[in-house]
Amino acid sequence: MSTSSIPTGSIRRPASSRSYRDMLAASTERTLTRRRVKSYVMIGLTYGAALVATVPLLLILWHLAKSGASSVNWKFFTHMPAPTGETGGGMANAIVGTGILVLVASAIGLPVGMGAGLFLAEQRGTRLASVVRFLSDVLNGLPSIVMGIFAWQILVRPFKHFSALAGGIALGAMMIPLVTRATEEMIRLVPVSMREAALALGYTRWRTSLTVVLRTAMPGIVTGALVAVARIAGETAPLIFTALGNPFWSVNLTQPISALPMQIYTYAIAPYDDWHAQAWAGALVLLALVLVISVIARFVTRSRFGLGGD
């Protein structure tokens, strides 16, 4: 095709280099502006989500402090509950009972959970490990009232009376899956080179797992254990079916025992204003206990992984 047959009006002359640069700069500026707007919107949404996640806890703290701080005094921690209809008294038996139940639950849940987590981490590829991991996840999501009914059927009904031991076992069973999964995840973070070095030095497999792997992962495991303790410290449903509660002073593991969650529930449904105030005070103390345990867990984590800077 000859050049003479192409119409001269159909030929587009290239724009000057300066005009092209101006158009490119304008297009780039529009793109950057659009990206900045999207970035600001997403940052605003994340800040909003963080605020929404924080506001409920702050509101709970404010309401508990407003309703129960006036009843938190020395007598609250050292005196027994007042007789029905009378004012005053404290929750000394419930505070001590909570400590006893947590100790019993920890004595059961921590060794079993740590052993199961060590097994899952060291035998992760086996079929049995997969089954145990799945059942642990299912148990972790089991409602606490179901655990309470099961504990009542196994530990209370055959012996025909409630006891602190039954309540501690029920809480310990709730701790096991939490500690198991935390132990497994922490052990997986231990470098394989440490296992190989111990085995090369002549350590047996079990000795390597206990003295090298488990010891290295221990700070993270302690963090998971503290979180599990904070989780069970406020449970009420399992204790209603097992420990029952006790308005008197009792530290006998074979007898019913009081605990802060049950005492709060009992006082909250009572028709007395003073008991309502003490219920708020008990909730405030229980929340403070959980916050202290959470702070300790954060401190242990920071010490283990070197967070927070010099």
DOPAGU-21507 format. One record per residue (C-alpha): x negated, y, z negated; residue in three letters. Coordinates in pm, whole numbers, plus 50000, padded with zeros to 5 digits. Each point is the difference from the previous one (the first is absolute). Layout:
BEGIN
XYZALA...
// end
This chain:
BEGIN
500005000050000MET498515032850107SER499635029249761THR501905022350239SER503224980449927SER499955007949619ILE502015031349917PRO497835026649844THR502745008449742GLY499864964949844SER496395003849887ILE499805009949625ARG496955019349917ARG498334990449667PRO500485024949720ALA497025019249883SER497904984449722SER500965027949762ARG503724994350046SER499524962849953TYR498135005549676ARG502765023049875ASP502694974350076MET497954972449834LEU499465021349690ALA503725008349978ALA500934963350034SER497464990049737THR501305026749762GLU503584987750043ARG498914964249931THR498065010149689LEU502925020849875THR502374970850046ARG497614977049816ARG499585025049715ARG503775002349960VAL500324962149988LYS497154998049752SER501575026349772TYR503374982450018VAL498524966149910MET497915014849718ILE503135017049868GLY501914967350012LEU497264981949809THR499945027349735TYR503784997749978GLY499834962049960ALA497405003849725ALA502215025549824LEU503064977450027VAL497974971049858ALA498765021049707THR503165019149907VAL501914969849855PRO497184992049756LEU499715036449897LEU503765002249948LEU499954968249792ILE497135013349787LEU501755033349953TRP503314984149905HIS498404975249761LEU497975027549835ALA503075022049972LYS502264972949857SER497614979249793GLY496985021049898ALA501825013449694SER500394964649863SER496374989750052VAL498305004549664ASN498024980149748TRP503124982949861LYS500904988350349PHE496804979150011PHE499944988449637THR503624995349889HIS502514972650070MET503315007350177PRO502605016449779ALA503204980949913PRO502935003750235THR501575034449976GLY497125016149807GLU497565025350142THR496234997950004GLY497884969150011GLY497504989550262GLY498964972250235MET496964985549826ALA501234964350038ASN500725005250370ALA496565015050066ILE498244971349823VAL502284974950173GLY499135014350340THR496314996149922GLY500484963949891ILE502004991150310LEU497435016250229VAL497184981149826LEU501804966650036VAL500815007450364ALA496395010050071SER498664968649833ALA502124979550241ILE500095020850316GLY496405012050025LEU498134966549994PRO502514983050229VAL500155029550240GLY496235004150017MET499494962850056GLY502634998950273ALA498555030950168GLY496514984949992LEU501364968350159PHE501805019450275LEU496885020350081ALA497604970450002GLU502364975850179GLN501775025150221ARG500134977950309GLY501644969649844THR503674991250024ARG500384999049623LEU498645035449971ALA502515012250258SER502874983849808VAL498825014449668VAL499615034750154ARG503494998850147PHE501594988149676LEU498095026949809SER501405026850228ASP503504986249954VAL499594999549622LEU498685035550011ASN503235011750159GLY502274979949771LEU502415021849797PRO499085001149634SER503484989649889ILE499624967550196VAL496754993749816MET501825006949673GLY502794975450075ILE497474973450101PHE498005005749681ALA503214997549795TRP500854966950165GLN496534985549943ILE498765016149678LEU503075010849801VAL502864976350067ARG498124967549920PRO498795014049664PHE503325017549926LYS498495033149886HIS498275030650140PHE496345007649931SER497185024350073ALA498054971450157LEU502724994450258ALA499995037150084GLY496225000650033GLY500044969650229ILE502665016150220ALA497965032150029LEU496834979850060GLY501684981850288ALA500775034150152MET496355009949965MET498614969750179ILE500775009850364PRO498825035849942LEU496664989049856VAL499664972450259THR500275023350298ARG497805026749840ALA497304974249920THR500094985750351GLU499665033950166GLU497155010849771MET498064967550053ILE500355003850377ARG498135033049971LEU496934982749855VAL497344997150275PRO499424965050134VAL496255006049967SER500344998749620MET501574965550019ARG497314988250243GLU497225013749780ALA501344982249692ALA500414967250189LEU496475003550142ALA498665003449645LEU501534966449911GLY503275011349837TYR502904976250034THR503185011350170ARG502005003549680TRP497185018249822ARG499665024150291THR503725007449993SER500135006049625LEU496705017349923THR499335018950322VAL503185005650200VAL502455004149713LEU497595021749801ARG499435023250295THR503735004050062ALA500885003449631MET500515038249990PRO502564997950280GLY501654970149834ILE500235019449674VAL501745027950189THR502554975550141GLY500504984949654ALA500675034149847LEU502535007550273VAL501694966749925ALA500125008649628VAL501575033550079ALA502504982150220ARG501244976049732ILE499845024249705ALA503325015750096GLY501904968650099GLU503314995249822THR501984972850179ALA497664970849920PRO499855009949633LEU503775001549963ILE500164963150094PHE496934989249800THR498875022849716ALA503535013549936LEU498865028349771GLY499775004049626ASN500965030249785PRO497614988049727PHE496244997849978TRP498764967550154SER496674988550142VAL500904963050006ASN499664985850351LEU502684974049933THR502635025649902GLN501845027450195PRO497985031850026ILE500745035950090SER498445019150289ALA500165035750124LEU502034992650317PRO502664980949806MET500115025949723GLN500465027450258ILE502854980650160TYR501684993549664THR499785036349892TYR501045013650340ALA503364981550000ILE500745008449635ALA502575027349917PRO497625019649772TYR498265031850117ASP496974994049778ASP499504965850157TRP500265015750343HIS497215024449910ALA497864971449873GLN500674980750319ALA498625029350200TRP497035001449763ALA499374962850049GLY500155004450377ALA497515028649973LEU497604978749795VAL500374970950242LEU499315022450298LEU496985014749821ALA498724964649944LEU500344991950369VAL498265032650095LEU497104992549765VAL499584965350149ILE500115014950352SER497345025849910VAL497774972549859ILE500484980050320ALA499015030250210ARG496945005449781PHE498934963750041VAL500485002650378THR498015032250016ARG497194984849796SER499934969450226ARG500025016950339PHE498285032749908GLY502915022850087LEU500185035849889GLY496545011850088GLY496995006449778ASP
// end
